[in-house]
Amino acid sequence: MSSQPRFSPQVHLNLNVRGLQHSATVAINERSNALRRQGVNVVRLGLGQSPFPVPELMVQSLREHAGEKDYLPVKGLPALRQAIVDYYRRTEGLEYHPDHVLVGPGTKELMFLVQLVYYGDLVIPAPSWVSYAPQAQIIGRHLRWLPTQIESGLGVTPAALERLCAADPERPRLLILNYPGNPTGTTYPAEQLEAIAEVARRYRVLLLSDEIYSGLNFENNHVSIARFYPEGTIISNGLSKWAGAGGWRLGAFTFPETLKWLVDTMAAVASETFTSTAAPIQYAAIRGFEASAEMDAYLDSARRILAALMHYAWRRLVEVGAELTEPRGGFYVFPNFTPLRERLARKGISTSAEFCELALEQAGVAFLPGTAFGRPEHELSVRIACVDFDGAKAMQALAAMPSGTPPDDDFLARFCNPTCAGIDRLCEWVAEH
C-alpha cells in the first residue's frame, strides 16, 4: 500500500491558497511572545494592537449585557446601526439609513466579503495593510498596486489613479483608501480627497474608505472621502483601534442608498457564514459610537499621547538617517533605511526581511519588513508599531497633569516604555559601525 497520505496537500489545496502563510502581523506577535516566554527581552513593535484599555463605559455596558444570548439580525443590532448612522451625521455631516449598515466580526471579515461579492480588480497603494492583498489572492481577484512617493506620504494620488484607470476605462475596480494609514500614519487633506473622488467618479471606481484609525487623527480633523463621493463610497470602521477593542472583533460597513444592492448581497452571504456578530459586544459598541463626554476625554487622551510618541519615533529615526513621512494619526511609522544601505550591508543586510531578522536577534526589537506591505524586497523599509507600553498608566498620568499640557520626552520615557527604549535601541543598533 502507498505510504502517501490519502489527502495530499499537493492535490487538495486550492491554488489560490497554496503557499499562503499566517498574517505577518499575527506571526510576529506570536514569535515575540514565544521569545518573551523563553526569557528574551523583546520589545514588541510588530502587531498593531492599541495599547489603551477599552473605555470603561463600554466595558460596563458589556457587563450589563453579558446575558444577551439571542442571534441578532444579520446586518446587526438596530440600535447599534442607528448609533453608527448618528455618528456619521454628527462627525461628517453625512446621512445614511440604518438598513444600509452591515455589522460584522471585525472589518477584516467584511473586507473579505466585499471582495467576494463585488467583481472587480482590487487597487491599493504600495505600501498597504498586510491583509488586503492576501484576501484578493484567496478570492482570486486581480490585484493592482498603485505606485507612491515619500513626498505624498506614500499614499494614493489622483494622478496615479488616473493613469491606472485610463489604461482600461471600463474595467470595474475596488480602491481601498486607508487613512490615517497603516503602515505609514499618513492622512489626506480635503483637497486631495476631493481630487481622488473626481477620478473615482469619472471611472466609476468603487471606494472602500478604511477609516479604522479616524478617531486617532492627531489633530482631530478627520474628513471622510464620502463627503465628496457619497454615491460610490463604503465607509469601514470599527472598535479595534480608536476604542482599543481589537479582541472584541466588531466592525461595520456603511453604504449609501446607491449601493443598497451591495449591502443586501453581502448580508445574504453573511447569513450563510458568520450569521451575526456576538450580541453582548454589539450592545456594548453602542456606547462607543454615541456622543459622550467620557468618549471625548478618552480619545483626546489617546491622541495626545500618540501624537507625542509618534513624533518622538519619527524624530529619532530621521536623526539616524532613515527616510520617512511624519505620521499624522494612528500608531505606526514606516521608515526606509535604504539611504543607510552601505552601513547595513556591513551587518549582512541586503533585504528588509534580513533587517528585521537581525534587529530581532541583535537588538531585541520586533517589527515587520516592508515586503509584507507591498514594497520591493531590496528596499530596506519596515513598519514599526509604537504600541508596547501600558496605555492605561499613560492615560492616568496624563490626567494628573495640568489640562492641555503636552507629554514631553520625560513623560514618554516614564510611561511609554518599552516602546521608547525599543526605538532608541533600534537607532543605536543601526548607527553602530
HUBELRA-V435658 format. One line per field, one symbol per residue. ss: DSSP state (A for helix, B for strand, O for the rest). psi: psi as a letter, one per 30 degrees, with the letter a starting at -180 (. if undefined). Layout:
ss = ???
psi = ???
This chain:
ss = OOOOOOOOAAAAOOOOOOOOOOOAAAAAAAAAAAAAAOOOOOBBOOOOOOOOOOOAAAAAAAAAOOOOOOOOOOOOOAAAAAAAAAAAAAAAOOOOOAAABBBBOOAAAAAAAAAAAOOOBBBBBOOOOAAAAAAAAAAOOOBBBBOOOAAAOOOOOAAAAAAAAAOOOOOOBBBBBBOOOOOOOOOOOAAAAAAAAAAAAAOOOBBBBBOOOAAABOOOOOOOAAAOOAAABBBBBBOOOOOOOAAAOOBBBBOOAAAAAAAAAAAAAAAOOOOOOOAAAAAAAAAAAOOOAAAAAAAAAAAAAAAAAAAAAAAAAAAAOOBOOOOOBOOBBOOBOAAAAAAAAOOOOOOAAAAAAAAAAAAOBBOBBAAAAOOOOOOOBBBBBOOOBOAAAAAAAAAOOOOOOOOOAAAAAAAOOBAAAAAAAAAAAAAOO
psi = lkfkkeikffefkkeffkfklkkeeeeeeeeeeeeefggkjkjjhekikkfllkkefeeeeeefgffjflklkeflkeeeeeeeeeefeeffgkklkffgkjklikfeeeeeeeeeekjlkkklljllkffeeeeeeefgkkkkkkklkefgghakkeeeeeeeeffiffkkkjkkjjkkkjgfgllkleeeeeeeeeeeeeghkkkjjjhfgefgkefhhkkkffefhefgkkkklafedfggheffiklkkkklefgeeeeeeeeeeefgdfdllkeeeeeefefeflkleeeeeeeeeeeeeeeeeeeeeeeeeeefglklkkkglahllikjgefgeeefeffgkfleeeeeeeeeeefhkkaklfffgglkefkhklkkjigiljeeeeeeeefflkkfkkkaeeeeeefgkfeeeeeeeeeeeefk.
